[in-house]
Every structure is written in structure tokens, then in C-alpha cells.
Amino acid sequence: MSNKTKKNKYNRFVSEFNLGEKKEGFKSLLPYWMMHFKMGCILDGHGYSTHKNNEFEFVMAVSDAQGLTISERGQNPFSQLKSFYEKNNDWLFGFLSYDLKNDVEELNSNNPDRVGFPLLNFFVPEILIQIKDDKLIIESVKFSPENIYESILKTIKEGDCECAGEWEMKSRETETEYKEKIKKIKEHIVEGDLYEMNYCTEFYVDACFIEPAALYSSLNYIAKAPFSSFYKWNDKYLNCGSPERFIKKEGDELISQPIKGTAPRGKNKIEDQENKIALSKSEKDKAENVMIVDLVRNDLSRSCEAGSVVVDELFGIYGFEQVWQMISTVSGKLKNDVHFIDALKALFPMGSMTGAPKIMAMELIEKYEITSRGLYSGSVGYITPGGDFDFNVVIRSILYNSAEHYLSYHVGGAIVFDSDPEGEYQECLLKAKSMRKALGMEE
């Protein structure tokens, strides 16, 4: 039952409901209910105590309105986003695609993008749903929250998420071709062109008929990641099981948590602990991690007060359903005269998905990768009416174009001087495990 409906300052009707034991069942209906709208975004933090700075346990926004969409380069996307925020002075949900880098720096991209997300999309929610503990809050511009609640309860979960058997997952490059690329990147490192580069490769199905909500539900159940997201933009979908935060703003504090360093979970408690300890002692993974930490510190210093950028945690080891990850936390105090969207621009794209030095790494990514990353390596998140925000890193993600029946996921890793091509390839397969499980391609 709900309490009495109120109207808030954003002209939305608001009601609270007590979900109790119905919470998980109610949450499981929401991806399917979201399919009725042109645009929608689900962000699920799964209650990770290691990411207690998450504003919400679960938040969902949907809209049939136009929003802000930028598909072509050279349209000043971050300036437009700033104007869109200031015009609406409301919640915004949206994403930043990787190729916005071309508007941040003097870079170009010519690799094909077969999924077709725009460069940027943000929208003001017509309906906003938040869950924390057992409390559900529904806000709506047009409809009664009670009617929305009842319509969600009547939602039928339909469709299949398994892509196995009838469809074959293909790779854009063979294992041999991938390893040769790693050798070439290492030559650039030896020659002093860069210290570290994130190289990614694409796996795809070009005739896949699948229910996006069912796929998200499967991936979300398997990954249980702190920055999970499900995004619908017309006929294009992001199913994301990301463990990584790109950047969060809370008051005048900016917080980034780059990930570099991955190890598998063990088959039993002893093996699991051994894998955790091995990751914590890995000099290669520490070298990768500290390079990106230095890059993030440099990026933050462009928008933060002098002397305020600090490393809150270096080489933290955190466990997720499929992997152990090495995560560091860097923070700084935003300058009073820097708009928060300008700070977001200064940090984009995230260093963990590029390399160091950043511009050279992005140039070589374009040279060696075969396909455009699109929304992969980009970011999904929200901006509050008060100017706070939280954005993830789009990794461990499946992208799907339902009109073209094209499904794709990328995997990759940081290449440094002592990277072993075979080891890097095996790490890619490890990172793909949750996606393959969600598609029914792996036990």
C-alpha cells in the first residue's frame, strides 16, 4: 500500500510504497515494463558495501519525450548538455559514447559502428522509480503513481535470452591476429610512444533474435555488479554488468574508481583466496593500475583545487560474482568556477579504457582496433537537479540493435611492457564469461 500522493517541485506526483518481501519480484518486472517506452534507464547497485557511495540501491527512469540526442561530431555535445541541464533543472539520465573523444580532443574515428547508438543521449524522466531497502518511490508527470504500480504488477515477462545453438558468436579477429596486435602495441611501448594502452576486440552475432529485457535480467542475475545498467534508446539496447565507476560528484567532491587488474574467482574457498592474494601481489597488475591512477589524478587536477586531489585507496582488491578486481579510488575538490559538466568533459573518456599518455593511446586504439567501440567504453549515469552525478564505465556489456538483429560485446585489457599475448587473450575470455553465460553459450 502507498501513502498519500503528493506533488513535488518538479511537477511530478509522488507516492511511496512498502515492498517488503515483494521487492525482488517487483524489480524483476521492471525491465519488461520499461520496454513500453522509447527511452529508459535502469541503474542497479546490488547493495555493494564496497560502493556505499551509491546514491541508490536501484533507480529507473523512462520517457517518451524527445530529450537531447547528438549523433554527429562537431555539435558541441558537452555545451549542449550543459544548456539542456540548465534549461530543465531536473533529473537527467543518459549516456556518453566513447567517440565523444573526437569532440574533446582533435581525434578522428573511421571504424564501422554496427550497433548505431548516438554519441550522446540524455532525457528528463516522465516516470522516476527509486528503491531503497523495502521502500519504493514512484514519481510521474502524467500518471497516478498508484496506477503505475498496478500496471507494473500486471507486466508479463516474455521472451528468451539464450542466443546459443541457432546463432554462432563470431570474432572480428582470430586469436592469432589478436596476439599479433598485442606484439605491435608492445613495440610502440618499447619505442617510447606510450606506457600503456587498452586494446579491445569485438565478438558478435549478425542475425540474432532476442528479448532485450530477458537478456538484461539474465546478465544482471549472473553479474550482480555495482554499476549494472539497462538502457533503451528506441530499438537499441545496452545490457551492462559493469563493476567500475567512472566518476561521481557529491557536493564539491569528485570521486573516480579506476579498475586495472583481474583474476578469476576460485572453484572453492582455498583456490578463491589464492587467486585474490595472487592478484594483490601481481607487479604487472599494480603497474597497470598505478599508471591509470596517475592519469586520473592528472585529469582531475584540471578541474579540482590545487592540492586537493588525493589517492584514497591504492590497489584495493574486491570480489564480484565472476572475478576479483584491483580497484583504486582517487578524489578531489571541484573548483568553484568550474561547471560540473566541464569537469565531466575534462575526464572523458576514462583513462582505464584508453591508456597513457591518453591522446596517443586513443590514436593507436583507432589504428589497431577493427570496429568502433560505440557505447562500449562510454558511460551511463544520472545527473541530479542539484548538480551531483554518478556515471559508470560501460564494460562487461552486451549491445543489441533489434531492428538489424545485431548483437555485440567487446572485451579487452591494458597492454604494458611485460604483457604476455597469451595471458591477455585468456583475460579477454575471462571477462567475456558473464556475457556468454547470459546468452546461454557457457555453463
LINGI-V452405 format. One record per residue. N is the residue number from 0. RES is the residue in one letter. SS is DSSP state (2 for helix, 1 for strand, 0 for the rest). NEAR is the number of other C-alpha atoms within 8 Angstrom. Layout:
n=<N,N>
res=<RES,RES>
ss=<SS,SS>
near=<NEAR,NEAR>
This chain:
n=<0,1,2,3,4,5,6,7,8,9,10,11,12,13,14,15,16,17,18,19,20,21,22,23,24,25,26,27,28,29,30,31,32,33,34,35,36,37,38,39,40,41,42,43,44,45,46,47,48,49,50,51,52,53,54,55,56,57,58,59,60,61,62,63,64,65,66,67,68,69,70,71,72,73,74,75,76,77,78,79,80,81,82,83,84,85,86,87,88,89,90,91,92,93,94,95,96,97,98,99,100,101,102,103,104,105,106,107,108,109,110,111,112,113,114,115,116,117,118,119,120,121,122,123,124,125,126,127,128,129,130,131,132,133,134,135,136,137,138,139,140,141,142,143,144,145,146,147,148,149,150,151,152,153,154,155,156,157,158,159,160,161,162,163,164,165,166,167,168,169,170,171,172,173,174,175,176,177,178,179,180,181,182,183,184,185,186,187,188,189,190,191,192,193,194,195,196,197,198,199,200,201,202,203,204,205,206,207,208,209,210,211,212,213,214,215,216,217,218,219,220,221,222,223,224,225,226,227,228,229,230,231,232,233,234,235,236,237,238,239,240,241,242,243,244,245,246,247,248,249,250,251,252,253,254,255,256,257,258,259,260,261,262,263,264,265,266,267,268,269,270,271,272,273,274,275,276,277,278,279,280,281,282,283,284,285,286,287,288,289,290,291,292,293,294,295,296,297,298,299,300,301,302,303,304,305,306,307,308,309,310,311,312,313,314,315,316,317,318,319,320,321,322,323,324,325,326,327,328,329,330,331,332,333,334,335,336,337,338,339,340,341,342,343,344,345,346,347,348,349,350,351,352,353,354,355,356,357,358,359,360,361,362,363,364,365,366,367,368,369,370,371,372,373,374,375,376,377,378,379,380,381,382,383,384,385,386,387,388,389,390,391,392,393,394,395,396,397,398,399,400,401,402,403,404,405,406,407,408,409,410,411,412,413,414,415,416,417,418,419,420,421,422,423,424,425,426,427,428,429,430,431,432,433,434,435,436,437,438,439,440,441,442>
res=<M,S,N,K,T,K,K,N,K,Y,N,R,F,V,S,E,F,N,L,G,E,K,K,E,G,F,K,S,L,L,P,Y,W,M,M,H,F,K,M,G,C,I,L,D,G,H,G,Y,S,T,H,K,N,N,E,F,E,F,V,M,A,V,S,D,A,Q,G,L,T,I,S,E,R,G,Q,N,P,F,S,Q,L,K,S,F,Y,E,K,N,N,D,W,L,F,G,F,L,S,Y,D,L,K,N,D,V,E,E,L,N,S,N,N,P,D,R,V,G,F,P,L,L,N,F,F,V,P,E,I,L,I,Q,I,K,D,D,K,L,I,I,E,S,V,K,F,S,P,E,N,I,Y,E,S,I,L,K,T,I,K,E,G,D,C,E,C,A,G,E,W,E,M,K,S,R,E,T,E,T,E,Y,K,E,K,I,K,K,I,K,E,H,I,V,E,G,D,L,Y,E,M,N,Y,C,T,E,F,Y,V,D,A,C,F,I,E,P,A,A,L,Y,S,S,L,N,Y,I,A,K,A,P,F,S,S,F,Y,K,W,N,D,K,Y,L,N,C,G,S,P,E,R,F,I,K,K,E,G,D,E,L,I,S,Q,P,I,K,G,T,A,P,R,G,K,N,K,I,E,D,Q,E,N,K,I,A,L,S,K,S,E,K,D,K,A,E,N,V,M,I,V,D,L,V,R,N,D,L,S,R,S,C,E,A,G,S,V,V,V,D,E,L,F,G,I,Y,G,F,E,Q,V,W,Q,M,I,S,T,V,S,G,K,L,K,N,D,V,H,F,I,D,A,L,K,A,L,F,P,M,G,S,M,T,G,A,P,K,I,M,A,M,E,L,I,E,K,Y,E,I,T,S,R,G,L,Y,S,G,S,V,G,Y,I,T,P,G,G,D,F,D,F,N,V,V,I,R,S,I,L,Y,N,S,A,E,H,Y,L,S,Y,H,V,G,G,A,I,V,F,D,S,D,P,E,G,E,Y,Q,E,C,L,L,K,A,K,S,M,R,K,A,L,G,M,E,E>
ss=<0,1,0,0,0,1,1,0,0,0,0,0,1,1,1,1,1,1,0,2,2,2,2,2,2,2,2,2,2,2,2,2,2,2,0,0,0,0,1,1,1,1,1,1,0,0,0,0,2,2,2,0,0,0,0,0,0,1,1,1,1,1,1,0,0,0,0,1,1,1,0,0,0,0,0,0,2,2,2,2,2,2,2,2,2,2,2,2,0,0,0,1,1,1,1,1,0,2,2,2,2,2,2,2,0,0,0,0,0,0,0,1,0,0,0,0,0,0,0,1,1,1,1,0,0,0,1,1,1,1,1,1,0,0,1,1,1,1,1,1,0,0,0,0,2,2,2,2,2,2,2,2,2,0,0,0,0,0,0,0,0,0,0,0,0,0,0,0,0,1,1,0,0,0,2,2,2,2,2,2,2,2,2,2,2,2,2,2,2,2,0,0,0,0,0,1,1,1,1,1,1,1,1,1,1,0,0,0,0,0,0,2,2,2,2,2,2,2,2,2,2,2,2,0,0,0,1,1,1,1,1,1,1,0,0,1,1,1,1,1,1,1,0,0,1,1,1,1,1,1,0,0,1,1,1,1,1,0,1,1,1,1,1,1,0,0,0,0,2,2,2,2,2,2,2,2,2,2,2,2,2,0,2,2,2,2,2,2,2,2,2,2,2,2,2,2,2,2,2,2,2,0,0,1,0,0,0,0,0,1,1,1,1,1,1,1,1,1,1,0,0,0,1,1,1,1,1,1,1,1,1,1,1,1,0,0,0,0,0,2,2,2,2,2,2,2,2,0,0,0,2,2,2,0,1,1,0,2,2,2,2,2,2,2,2,2,2,2,0,0,1,0,0,0,0,0,0,0,1,1,1,1,1,0,0,0,0,0,1,1,1,1,0,0,0,0,1,1,1,1,1,0,0,0,0,1,1,1,1,1,1,1,1,1,1,0,0,0,0,0,2,2,2,2,2,2,2,2,2,2,2,0,2,2,2,2,2,2,0,0,0,0,0>
near=<4,9,7,5,10,7,8,8,5,5,7,11,15,13,14,11,10,9,10,7,6,7,9,7,7,11,8,8,13,9,14,13,9,9,10,6,9,12,12,15,13,13,12,13,13,9,8,8,5,5,8,7,4,7,4,10,13,12,12,11,13,14,13,8,7,6,8,10,10,10,8,7,8,6,7,8,11,9,7,9,11,9,8,9,10,7,6,7,8,9,10,13,14,12,12,12,15,14,10,13,10,11,12,9,7,6,8,5,8,6,9,7,9,5,12,8,10,10,15,14,12,12,13,11,11,12,11,13,11,12,12,9,5,10,11,12,12,14,12,13,9,6,8,8,13,8,8,9,9,8,8,11,8,6,9,6,7,7,7,8,13,10,12,9,5,5,9,7,7,7,9,9,9,7,7,7,8,11,11,9,9,11,9,8,10,12,8,10,13,8,6,7,8,12,12,15,14,14,11,9,13,12,11,12,12,8,9,10,7,11,10,10,9,14,15,12,10,11,16,12,7,10,11,12,14,13,14,15,14,14,11,13,10,6,8,14,13,12,14,16,15,15,9,12,13,13,13,12,11,8,5,8,10,13,11,12,12,15,11,14,12,11,10,10,13,11,6,6,7,7,10,12,9,9,13,12,8,8,14,11,7,8,6,8,12,13,8,13,16,9,11,14,12,8,12,13,11,8,10,15,11,8,12,12,11,6,5,9,14,9,10,8,8,9,10,9,11,9,8,11,9,9,10,15,13,16,15,15,12,15,14,14,11,12,9,5,4,9,7,8,9,10,12,9,9,11,10,9,11,11,13,11,9,13,16,15,10,10,8,10,15,10,9,8,12,11,6,7,11,9,8,10,10,14,13,12,14,13,15,13,12,11,11,10,9,5,7,11,12,12,12,13,13,13,12,14,14,12,12,13,13,11,7,7,11,15,14,12,12,14,13,12,10,13,13,11,9,5,10,6,10,7,8,12,11,8,11,11,9,8,10,10,10,12,12,10,12,13,13,11,10,7,4>
